[in-house]
């Protein structure tokens, strides 16, 4: 049976840490991403199999 993963958008945004040089470092399931805008988080979470709740 497959596990269904859900996360609120607010929680996912809280995982993004602002970098001094600009942008954000976002870590999800042990994978690190350097992003410019927190709106990129939804697409990343979807690729990891999450259903994002807004």
PDB file of N, H, CA, C and O in Angstrom:
ATOM      1  N   UNK A   1       0.845  -1.183   0.000  1.00  0.00           N
ATOM      2  CA  UNK A   1       0.000   0.000   0.000  1.00  0.00           C
ATOM      3  C   UNK A   1       0.889   1.245   0.000  1.00  0.00           C
ATOM      4  O   UNK A   1       1.885   1.317   0.720  1.00  0.00           O
ATOM      5  N   UNK A   2       0.512   2.206  -0.810  1.00  0.00           N
ATOM      6  H   UNK A   2      -0.297   2.147  -1.394  1.00  0.00           H
ATOM      7  CA  UNK A   2       1.280   3.442  -0.930  1.00  0.00           C
ATOM      8  C   UNK A   2       0.896   4.424   0.179  1.00  0.00           C
ATOM      9  O   UNK A   2      -0.275   4.547   0.536  1.00  0.00           O
ATOM     10  N   UNK A   3       1.886   5.110   0.708  1.00  0.00           N
ATOM     11  H   UNK A   3       2.838   5.010   0.418  1.00  0.00           H
ATOM     12  CA  UNK A   3       1.655   6.125   1.730  1.00  0.00           C
ATOM     13  C   UNK A   3       1.282   7.443   1.071  1.00  0.00           C
ATOM     14  O   UNK A   3       1.922   7.872   0.111  1.00  0.00           O
ATOM     15  N   UNK A   4       0.253   8.074   1.588  1.00  0.00           N
ATOM     16  H   UNK A   4      -0.267   7.726   2.367  1.00  0.00           H
ATOM     17  CA  UNK A   4      -0.142   9.389   1.094  1.00  0.00           C
ATOM     18  C   UNK A   4       0.485  10.434   2.007  1.00  0.00           C
ATOM     19  O   UNK A   4       0.283  10.420   3.221  1.00  0.00           O
ATOM     20  N   UNK A   5       1.246  11.336   1.403  1.00  0.00           N
ATOM     21  H   UNK A   5       1.410  11.347   0.416  1.00  0.00           H
ATOM     22  CA  UNK A   5       1.920  12.384   2.171  1.00  0.00           C
ATOM     23  C   UNK A   5       1.205  13.706   1.918  1.00  0.00           C
ATOM     24  O   UNK A   5       0.972  14.096   0.774  1.00  0.00           O
ATOM     25  N   UNK A   6       0.861  14.388   3.012  1.00  0.00           N
ATOM     26  H   UNK A   6       1.050  14.072   3.942  1.00  0.00           H
ATOM     27  CA  UNK A   6       0.254  15.708   2.898  1.00  0.00           C
ATOM     28  C   UNK A   6       1.054  16.690   3.736  1.00  0.00           C
ATOM     29  O   UNK A   6       1.698  16.318   4.717  1.00  0.00           O
ATOM     30  N   UNK A   7       0.999  17.951   3.329  1.00  0.00           N
ATOM     31  H   UNK A   7       0.476  18.254   2.532  1.00  0.00           H
ATOM     32  CA  UNK A   7       1.656  19.013   4.100  1.00  0.00           C
ATOM     33  C   UNK A   7       0.958  20.325   3.789  1.00  0.00           C
ATOM     34  O   UNK A   7       0.547  20.571   2.655  1.00  0.00           O
ATOM     35  N   UNK A   8       0.829  21.163   4.806  1.00  0.00           N
ATOM     36  H   UNK A   8       1.163  20.963   5.727  1.00  0.00           H
ATOM     37  CA  UNK A   8       0.242  22.478   4.553  1.00  0.00           C
ATOM     38  C   UNK A   8       1.303  23.368   3.906  1.00  0.00           C
ATOM     39  O   UNK A   8       2.498  23.238   4.172  1.00  0.00           O
ATOM     40  N   UNK A   9       0.838  24.260   3.064  1.00  0.00           N
ATOM     41  H   UNK A   9      -0.133  24.365   2.848  1.00  0.00           H
ATOM     42  CA  UNK A   9       1.749  25.190   2.394  1.00  0.00           C
ATOM     43  C   UNK A   9       2.492  26.028   3.432  1.00  0.00           C
ATOM     44  O   UNK A   9       3.679  26.309   3.268  1.00  0.00           O
ATOM     45  N   UNK A  10       1.802  26.427   4.496  1.00  0.00           N
ATOM     46  H   UNK A  10       0.837  26.198   4.629  1.00  0.00           H
ATOM     47  CA  UNK A  10       2.428  27.230   5.547  1.00  0.00           C
ATOM     48  C   UNK A  10       3.581  26.470   6.209  1.00  0.00           C
ATOM     49  O   UNK A  10       4.634  27.046   6.484  1.00  0.00           O
ATOM     50  N   UNK A  11       3.374  25.179   6.460  1.00  0.00           N
ATOM     51  H   UNK A  11       2.518  24.712   6.236  1.00  0.00           H
ATOM     52  CA  UNK A  11       4.443  24.375   7.061  1.00  0.00           C
ATOM     53  C   UNK A  11       5.643  24.273   6.121  1.00  0.00           C
ATOM     54  O   UNK A  11       6.789  24.422   6.547  1.00  0.00           O
ATOM     55  N   UNK A  12       5.370  24.020   4.845  1.00  0.00           N
ATOM     56  H   UNK A  12       4.440  23.899   4.499  1.00  0.00           H
ATOM     57  CA  UNK A  12       6.461  23.900   3.884  1.00  0.00           C
ATOM     58  C   UNK A  12       7.257  25.203   3.793  1.00  0.00           C
ATOM     59  O   UNK A  12       8.484  25.174   3.709  1.00  0.00           O
ATOM     60  N   UNK A  13       6.570  26.331   3.810  1.00  0.00           N
ATOM     61  H   UNK A  13       5.572  26.354   3.879  1.00  0.00           H
ATOM     62  CA  UNK A  13       7.265  27.620   3.775  1.00  0.00           C
ATOM     63  C   UNK A  13       8.153  27.789   5.002  1.00  0.00           C
ATOM     64  O   UNK A  13       9.228  28.383   4.912  1.00  0.00           O
ATOM     65  N   UNK A  14       7.713  27.270   6.147  1.00  0.00           N
ATOM     66  H   UNK A  14       6.840  26.788   6.219  1.00  0.00           H
ATOM     67  CA  UNK A  14       8.518  27.399   7.362  1.00  0.00           C
ATOM     68  C   UNK A  14       9.834  26.627   7.264  1.00  0.00           C
ATOM     69  O   UNK A  14      10.772  26.906   8.010  1.00  0.00           O
ATOM     70  N   UNK A  15       9.908  25.662   6.351  1.00  0.00           N
ATOM     71  H   UNK A  15       9.146  25.435   5.745  1.00  0.00           H
ATOM     72  CA  UNK A  15      11.144  24.897   6.153  1.00  0.00           C
ATOM     73  C   UNK A  15      12.168  25.652   5.317  1.00  0.00           C
ATOM     74  O   UNK A  15      13.345  25.292   5.304  1.00  0.00           O
ATOM     75  N   UNK A  16      11.731  26.696   4.619  1.00  0.00           N
ATOM     76  H   UNK A  16      10.774  26.989   4.629  1.00  0.00           H
ATOM     77  CA  UNK A  16      12.636  27.482   3.771  1.00  0.00           C
ATOM     78  C   UNK A  16      13.368  28.510   4.634  1.00  0.00           C
ATOM     79  O   UNK A  16      12.737  29.305   5.331  1.00  0.00           O
ATOM     80  N   UNK A  17      14.676  28.490   4.583  1.00  0.00           N
ATOM     81  H   UNK A  17      15.189  27.845   4.017  1.00  0.00           H
ATOM     82  CA  UNK A  17      15.500  29.418   5.368  1.00  0.00           C
ATOM     83  C   UNK A  17      16.141  30.426   4.426  1.00  0.00           C
ATOM     84  O   UNK A  17      16.768  30.060   3.432  1.00  0.00           O
ATOM     85  N   UNK A  18      15.972  31.700   4.756  1.00  0.00           N
ATOM     86  H   UNK A  18      15.462  31.998   5.563  1.00  0.00           H
ATOM     87  CA  UNK A  18      16.507  32.761   3.916  1.00  0.00           C
ATOM     88  C   UNK A  18      18.029  32.761   3.953  1.00  0.00           C
ATOM     89  O   UNK A  18      18.631  32.621   5.018  1.00  0.00           O
ATOM     90  N   UNK A  19      18.646  32.917   2.794  1.00  0.00           N
ATOM     91  H   UNK A  19      18.158  33.031   1.929  1.00  0.00           H
ATOM     92  CA  UNK A  19      20.103  32.943   2.685  1.00  0.00           C
ATOM     93  C   UNK A  19      20.567  34.396   2.656  1.00  0.00           C
ATOM     94  O   UNK A  19      19.889  35.246   2.080  1.00  0.00           O
ATOM     95  N   UNK A  20      21.720  34.695   3.274  1.00  0.00           N
ATOM     96  H   UNK A  20      22.271  34.004   3.742  1.00  0.00           H
ATOM     97  CA  UNK A  20      22.214  36.074   3.311  1.00  0.00           C
ATOM     98  C   UNK A  20      22.438  36.675   1.917  1.00  0.00           C
ATOM     99  O   UNK A  20      22.254  37.877   1.721  1.00  0.00           O
ATOM    100  N   UNK A  21      22.828  35.852   0.969  1.00  0.00           N
ATOM    101  H   UNK A  21      22.977  34.876   1.128  1.00  0.00           H
ATOM    102  CA  UNK A  21      23.102  36.346  -0.387  1.00  0.00           C
ATOM    103  C   UNK A  21      21.842  36.446  -1.244  1.00  0.00           C
ATOM    104  O   UNK A  21      21.908  36.840  -2.409  1.00  0.00           O
ATOM    105  N   UNK A  22      20.698  36.090  -0.668  1.00  0.00           N
ATOM    106  H   UNK A  22      20.644  35.770   0.278  1.00  0.00           H
ATOM    107  CA  UNK A  22      19.429  36.149  -1.386  1.00  0.00           C
ATOM    108  C   UNK A  22      18.916  34.762  -1.697  1.00  0.00           C
ATOM    109  O   UNK A  22      19.692  33.812  -1.804  1.00  0.00           O
ATOM    110  N   UNK A  23      17.630  34.647  -1.840  1.00  0.00           N
ATOM    111  H   UNK A  23      17.000  35.419  -1.754  1.00  0.00           H
ATOM    112  CA  UNK A  23      17.022  33.362  -2.092  1.00  0.00           C
ATOM    113  C   UNK A  23      16.819  32.577  -0.803  1.00  0.00           C
ATOM    114  O   UNK A  23      16.936  33.115   0.298  1.00  0.00           O
ATOM    115  N   UNK A  24      16.518  31.309  -0.962  1.00  0.00           N
ATOM    116  H   UNK A  24      16.424  30.871  -1.856  1.00  0.00           H
ATOM    117  CA  UNK A  24      16.204  30.449   0.175  1.00  0.00           C
ATOM    118  C   UNK A  24      16.843  29.081   0.003  1.00  0.00           C
ATOM    119  O   UNK A  24      17.077  28.623  -1.115  1.00  0.00           O
ATOM    120  N   UNK A  25      17.120  28.438   1.132  1.00  0.00           N
ATOM    121  H   UNK A  25      16.929  28.811   2.040  1.00  0.00           H
ATOM    122  CA  UNK A  25      17.531  27.034   1.162  1.00  0.00           C
ATOM    123  C   UNK A  25      16.329  26.266   1.682  1.00  0.00           C
ATOM    124  O   UNK A  25      15.827  26.540   2.772  1.00  0.00           O
ATOM    125  N   UNK A  26      15.871  25.298   0.888  1.00  0.00           N
ATOM    126  H   UNK A  26      16.279  25.076   0.002  1.00  0.00           H
ATOM    127  CA  UNK A  26      14.696  24.506   1.241  1.00  0.00           C
ATOM    128  C   UNK A  26      15.096  23.048   1.282  1.00  0.00           C
ATOM    129  O   UNK A  26      15.662  22.529   0.321  1.00  0.00           O
ATOM    130  N   UNK A  27      14.805  22.380   2.393  1.00  0.00           N
ATOM    131  H   UNK A  27      14.345  22.801   3.175  1.00  0.00           H
ATOM    132  CA  UNK A  27      15.140  20.967   2.555  1.00  0.00           C
ATOM    133  C   UNK A  27      13.846  20.184   2.748  1.00  0.00           C
ATOM    134  O   UNK A  27      13.042  20.497   3.626  1.00  0.00           O
ATOM    135  N   UNK A  28      13.659  19.165   1.917  1.00  0.00           N
ATOM    136  H   UNK A  28      14.312  18.911   1.204  1.00  0.00           H
ATOM    137  CA  UNK A  28      12.479  18.316   2.009  1.00  0.00           C
ATOM    138  C   UNK A  28      12.907  16.872   1.823  1.00  0.00           C
ATOM    139  O   UNK A  28      13.526  16.524   0.818  1.00  0.00           O
ATOM    140  N   UNK A  29      12.580  16.046   2.780  1.00  0.00           N
ATOM    141  H   UNK A  29      12.077  16.328   3.597  1.00  0.00           H
ATOM    142  CA  UNK A  29      12.924  14.613   2.733  1.00  0.00           C
ATOM    143  C   UNK A  29      14.428  14.402   2.519  1.00  0.00           C
ATOM    144  O   UNK A  29      14.830  13.460   1.837  1.00  0.00           O
ATOM    145  N   UNK A  30      15.248  15.267   3.095  1.00  0.00           N
ATOM    146  H   UNK A  30      14.922  16.032   3.650  1.00  0.00           H
ATOM    147  CA  UNK A  30      16.693  15.124   2.999  1.00  0.00           C
ATOM    148  C   UNK A  30      17.310  15.714   1.734  1.00  0.00           C
ATOM    149  O   UNK A  30      18.534  15.753   1.610  1.00  0.00           O
ATOM    150  N   UNK A  31      16.493  16.169   0.803  1.00  0.00           N
ATOM    151  H   UNK A  31      15.498  16.138   0.904  1.00  0.00           H
ATOM    152  CA  UNK A  31      17.000  16.785  -0.434  1.00  0.00           C
ATOM    153  C   UNK A  31      17.025  18.304  -0.257  1.00  0.00           C
ATOM    154  O   UNK A  31      16.055  18.898   0.214  1.00  0.00           O
ATOM    155  N   UNK A  32      18.146  18.926  -0.642  1.00  0.00           N
ATOM    156  H   UNK A  32      18.933  18.443  -1.025  1.00  0.00           H
ATOM    157  CA  UNK A  32      18.300  20.377  -0.495  1.00  0.00           C
ATOM    158  C   UNK A  32      18.071  21.075  -1.826  1.00  0.00           C
ATOM    159  O   UNK A  32      18.500  20.603  -2.879  1.00  0.00           O
ATOM    160  N   UNK A  33      17.391  22.201  -1.755  1.00  0.00           N
ATOM    161  H   UNK A  33      17.043  22.584  -0.899  1.00  0.00           H
ATOM    162  CA  UNK A  33      17.118  23.011  -2.937  1.00  0.00           C
ATOM    163  C   UNK A  33      17.464  24.455  -2.640  1.00  0.00           C
ATOM    164  O   UNK A  33      17.156  24.963  -1.562  1.00  0.00           O
ATOM    165  N   UNK A  34      18.100  25.116  -3.585  1.00  0.00           N
ATOM    166  H   UNK A  34      18.351  24.704  -4.461  1.00  0.00           H
ATOM    167  CA  UNK A  34      18.321  26.560  -3.523  1.00  0.00           C
ATOM    168  C   UNK A  34      17.283  27.184  -4.441  1.00  0.00           C
ATOM    169  O   UNK A  34      17.307  26.974  -5.653  1.00  0.00           O
ATOM    170  N   UNK A  35      16.376  27.949  -3.859  1.00  0.00           N
ATOM    171  H   UNK A  35      16.357  28.119  -2.874  1.00  0.00           H
ATOM    172  CA  UNK A  35      15.283  28.541  -4.624  1.00  0.00           C
ATOM    173  C   UNK A  35      15.311  30.055  -4.472  1.00  0.00           C
ATOM    174  O   UNK A  35      15.878  30.585  -3.516  1.00  0.00           O
ATOM    175  N   UNK A  36      14.705  30.731  -5.406  1.00  0.00           N
ATOM    176  H   UNK A  36      14.245  30.301  -6.183  1.00  0.00           H
ATOM    177  CA  UNK A  36      14.652  32.189  -5.366  1.00  0.00           C
ATOM    178  C   UNK A  36      13.350  32.693  -4.757  1.00  0.00           C
ATOM    179  O   UNK A  36      13.311  33.792  -4.202  1.00  0.00           O
ATOM    180  N   UNK A  37      12.289  31.903  -4.854  1.00  0.00           N
ATOM    181  H   UNK A  37      12.321  31.011  -5.304  1.00  0.00           H
ATOM    182  CA  UNK A  37      10.971  32.334  -4.400  1.00  0.00           C
ATOM    183  C   UNK A  37      10.286  31.161  -3.704  1.00  0.00           C
ATOM    184  O   UNK A  37      10.358  30.030  -4.185  1.00  0.00           O
ATOM    185  N   UNK A  38       9.625  31.419  -2.579  1.00  0.00           N
ATOM    186  H   UNK A  38       9.567  32.337  -2.188  1.00  0.00           H
ATOM    187  CA  UNK A  38       8.964  30.334  -1.844  1.00  0.00           C
ATOM    188  C   UNK A  38       7.825  29.705  -2.643  1.00  0.00           C
ATOM    189  O   UNK A  38       7.367  28.614  -2.304  1.00  0.00           O
ATOM    190  N   UNK A  39       7.363  30.371  -3.690  1.00  0.00           N
ATOM    191  H   UNK A  39       7.734  31.258  -3.965  1.00  0.00           H
ATOM    192  CA  UNK A  39       6.302  29.791  -4.512  1.00  0.00           C
ATOM    193  C   UNK A  39       6.784  28.555  -5.277  1.00  0.00           C
ATOM    194  O   UNK A  39       5.966  27.787  -5.785  1.00  0.00           O
ATOM    195  N   UNK A  40       8.097  28.357  -5.363  1.00  0.00           N
ATOM    196  H   UNK A  40       8.761  28.981  -4.951  1.00  0.00           H
ATOM    197  CA  UNK A  40       8.651  27.164  -6.006  1.00  0.00           C
ATOM    198  C   UNK A  40       8.442  25.907  -5.160  1.00  0.00           C
ATOM    199  O   UNK A  40       8.574  24.788  -5.654  1.00  0.00           O
ATOM    200  N   UNK A  41       8.117  26.102  -3.887  1.00  0.00           N
ATOM    201  H   UNK A  41       8.009  27.011  -3.485  1.00  0.00           H
ATOM    202  CA  UNK A  41       8.017  24.989  -2.943  1.00  0.00           C
ATOM    203  C   UNK A  41       6.910  24.009  -3.325  1.00  0.00           C
ATOM    204  O   UNK A  41       7.083  22.800  -3.175  1.00  0.00           O
ATOM    205  N   UNK A  42       5.789  24.503  -3.811  1.00  0.00           N
ATOM    206  H   UNK A  42       5.648  25.485  -3.933  1.00  0.00           H
ATOM    207  CA  UNK A  42       4.673  23.612  -4.169  1.00  0.00           C
ATOM    208  C   UNK A  42       5.087  22.592  -5.220  1.00  0.00           C
ATOM    209  O   UNK A  42       4.776  21.407  -5.099  1.00  0.00           O
ATOM    210  N   UNK A  43       5.781  23.048  -6.242  1.00  0.00           N
ATOM    211  H   UNK A  43       6.033  24.011  -6.341  1.00  0.00           H
ATOM    212  CA  UNK A  43       6.212  22.138  -7.315  1.00  0.00           C
ATOM    213  C   UNK A  43       7.194  21.106  -6.776  1.00  0.00           C
ATOM    214  O   UNK A  43       7.126  19.932  -7.142  1.00  0.00           O
ATOM    215  N   UNK A  44       8.096  21.530  -5.918  1.00  0.00           N
ATOM    216  H   UNK A  44       8.151  22.483  -5.621  1.00  0.00           H
ATOM    217  CA  UNK A  44       9.074  20.600  -5.337  1.00  0.00           C
ATOM    218  C   UNK A  44       8.356  19.551  -4.492  1.00  0.00           C
ATOM    219  O   UNK A  44       8.645  18.360  -4.609  1.00  0.00           O
ATOM    220  N   UNK A  45       7.430  19.981  -3.648  1.00  0.00           N
ATOM    221  H   UNK A  45       7.196  20.948  -3.554  1.00  0.00           H
ATOM    222  CA  UNK A  45       6.700  19.047  -2.792  1.00  0.00           C
ATOM    223  C   UNK A  45       5.898  18.053  -3.628  1.00  0.00           C
ATOM    224  O   UNK A  45       5.826  16.871  -3.289  1.00  0.00           O
ATOM    225  N   UNK A  46       5.302  18.523  -4.707  1.00  0.00           N
ATOM    226  H   UNK A  46       5.360  19.482  -4.982  1.00  0.00           H
ATOM    227  CA  UNK A  46       4.535  17.642  -5.591  1.00  0.00           C
ATOM    228  C   UNK A  46       5.442  16.584  -6.211  1.00  0.00           C
ATOM    229  O   UNK A  46       5.053  15.421  -6.326  1.00  0.00           O
ATOM    230  N   UNK A  47       6.650  16.982  -6.610  1.00  0.00           N
ATOM    231  H   UNK A  47       6.966  17.926  -6.517  1.00  0.00           H
ATOM    232  CA  UNK A  47       7.602  16.017  -7.176  1.00  0.00           C
ATOM    233  C   UNK A  47       7.990  14.952  -6.157  1.00  0.00           C
ATOM    234  O   UNK A  47       8.332  13.828  -6.525  1.00  0.00           O
ATOM    235  N   UNK A  48       7.936  15.311  -4.866  1.00  0.00           N
ATOM    236  H   UNK A  48       7.658  16.224  -4.567  1.00  0.00           H
ATOM    237  CA  UNK A  48       8.253  14.364  -3.798  1.00  0.00           C
ATOM    238  C   UNK A  48       7.034  13.524  -3.405  1.00  0.00           C
ATOM    239  O   UNK A  48       7.105  12.709  -2.485  1.00  0.00           O
ATOM    240  N   UNK A  49       5.924  13.728  -4.105  1.00  0.00           N
ATOM    241  H   UNK A  49       5.866  14.390  -4.852  1.00  0.00           H
ATOM    242  CA  UNK A  49       4.739  12.930  -3.836  1.00  0.00           C
ATOM    243  C   UNK A  49       3.803  13.500  -2.792  1.00  0.00           C
ATOM    244  O   UNK A  49       2.900  12.796  -2.340  1.00  0.00           O
ATOM    245  N   UNK A  50       3.981  14.737  -2.397  1.00  0.00           N
ATOM    246  H   UNK A  50       4.714  15.309  -2.764  1.00  0.00           H
ATOM    247  CA  UNK A  50       3.121  15.365  -1.401  1.00  0.00           C
ATOM    248  C   UNK A  50       1.874  15.962  -2.044  1.00  0.00           C
ATOM    249  O   UNK A  50       1.909  16.442  -3.177  1.00  0.00           O
ATOM    250  N   UNK A  51       0.793  15.922  -1.311  1.00  0.00           N
ATOM    251  H   UNK A  51       0.765  15.531  -0.391  1.00  0.00           H
ATOM    252  CA  UNK A  51      -0.392  16.697  -1.631  1.00  0.00           C
ATOM    253  C   UNK A  51      -0.306  17.941  -0.761  1.00  0.00           C
ATOM    254  O   UNK A  51      -0.298  17.843   0.466  1.00  0.00           O
ATOM    255  N   UNK A  52      -0.243  19.104  -1.386  1.00  0.00           N
ATOM    256  H   UNK A  52      -0.250  19.183  -2.383  1.00  0.00           H
ATOM    257  CA  UNK A  52      -0.088  20.357  -0.648  1.00  0.00           C
ATOM    258  C   UNK A  52      -1.468  20.912  -0.324  1.00  0.00           C
ATOM    259  O   UNK A  52      -2.318  21.052  -1.204  1.00  0.00           O
ATOM    260  N   UNK A  53      -1.679  21.223   0.945  1.00  0.00           N
ATOM    261  H   UNK A  53      -0.990  21.109   1.660  1.00  0.00           H
ATOM    262  CA  UNK A  53      -2.948  21.775   1.421  1.00  0.00           C
ATOM    263  C   UNK A  53      -2.770  23.271   1.617  1.00  0.00           C
ATOM    264  O   UNK A  53      -1.870  23.716   2.329  1.00  0.00           O
ATOM    265  N   UNK A  54      -3.636  24.036   0.980  1.00  0.00           N
ATOM    266  H   UNK A  54      -4.368  23.675   0.402  1.00  0.00           H
ATOM    267  CA  UNK A  54      -3.544  25.503   1.070  1.00  0.00           C
ATOM    268  C   UNK A  54      -4.535  26.051   2.049  1.00  0.00           C
ATOM    269  O   UNK A  54      -4.597  27.264   2.250  1.00  0.00           O
TER     270      UNK A  54
END
